[in-house]
Amino acid sequence: MQWNVKGAGHVRVTMLLTLSLLIAGCTAPGAAPVPTAPEEPVAPPLAPMEQEDTRVSSDENSELGTLTSLTTEGVSPHLELVDDDTVRISYSSITAGGLVVAECTLDFECQTSAVLQRMSDLTVVTTGSGDRRGYWVEMNPETGNKEIYTGLVSQDGTSLSDSRSLGYSDEGQMGWGVPDAVTLPDGRVRLYWVVSGEGRAQEKIVSATSIDTSGTTFTQDDGFRLTGGYVDFEVLDASEAIWVAVMSTSPENLPDTAQGIFVATSPDGLEWSTSGVSISPDTASYLDPTGIKNADGSYTLVLAVAPNEMGMRDYDLQHTQLSVIIP
């Protein structure tokens, strides 16, 4: 997760979104985000971080495989399966000047398809109505707040249409956002996102569920899905038998405690539990996990990796495999 003022990449995403809005105001209006040239100065190439060690959480029987760099700077990735040989990844990048959409082989040899503007934290699902619908964070020019928006996403992922705000706003919170959408077994859509808590590293996960299979109108669910500083929540599996999610932790405890990757399970997507044991190495910070389920029951993950430091950091996108054995 990336905040407005703390040591994760939200500093960079917020700067990118704000600059994009300012620049967009000087250009001709467009109906929807479209591919465009970078709007920010190009940053120097990022030296990939090598992470080869593996850590196991015996409490949850979860294990990360070897982490391999995509040699790409970015945060808040979203991964989706296109076909048997192709995945699509979207991520926010200061280097590229927007939200990158790229087609990749299963070995993550990627080719950029588009760079979208004025948005961050994109998540895409196929609703029960059959639509490819996206949810993302965008600055509302009327309110001056960041809000969660939704819109239809093209089959190639390079354009959006019929976008509108869902009404969920940061309301000035420093730790807020990074929505994740998942289609429920009955076809409705559930959204998860982070809100600030009281005190240091006390972020909470909340959710809202659509009233029908269109995924356009939501009612916020009562209570909190998780508390205690968990962030970057993403559901990997939402079956009627068991739900599986991955998440990271607050950057507010840096540099003393690294941001780690954690696994949570649930019977219904509302009541979640976790062992609280990180399955990632503590030699760096791991955040923004996203993933898809593989045919063998494992998961392919993409996440952002950064030094255990406060302030502005370099972020390297990496991929790995996650195995989860449910007792």
HELIX and SHEET records of a PDB file:
HELIX    1   1 HIS A   10  ALA A   24  1                                  15    
HELIX    2   2 PRO A  251  ASN A  253  5                                   3    
SHEET    1   A 4 VAL A  56  SER A  57  0                                        
SHEET    2   A 4 SER A  62  LEU A  64 -1                                        
SHEET    3   A 4 ASP A 316  VAL A 324 -1                                        
SHEET    4   A 4 THR A  68  GLU A  73 -1                                        
SHEET    1   B 5 VAL A  56  SER A  57  0                                        
SHEET    2   B 5 SER A  62  LEU A  64 -1                                        
SHEET    3   B 5 ASP A 316  VAL A 324 -1                                        
SHEET    4   B 5 TYR A 299  ALA A 306 -1                                        
SHEET    5   B 5 SER A 285  LYS A 293 -1                                        
SHEET    1   C 4 VAL A  75  ASP A  83  0                                        
SHEET    2   C 4 THR A  86  SER A  93 -1                                        
SHEET    3   C 4 GLY A  98  THR A 105 -1                                        
SHEET    4   C 4 CYS A 110  LEU A 116 -1                                        
SHEET    1   D 4 SER A 120  THR A 126  0                                        
SHEET    2   D 4 ARG A 132  MET A 139 -1                                        
SHEET    3   D 4 LYS A 146  VAL A 153 -1                                        
SHEET    4   D 4 LEU A 160  SER A 169 -1                                        
SHEET    1   E 4 GLY A 177  THR A 183  0                                        
SHEET    2   E 4 VAL A 189  VAL A 195 -1                                        
SHEET    3   E 4 LYS A 204  SER A 210 -1                                        
SHEET    4   E 4 PHE A 218  GLN A 220 -1                                        
SHEET    1   F 4 TYR A 230  ALA A 238  0                                        
SHEET    2   F 4 TRP A 243  THR A 249 -1                                        
SHEET    3   F 4 PHE A 262  SER A 266 -1                                        
SHEET    4   F 4 SER A 273  THR A 274 -1                                        
END                                                                             
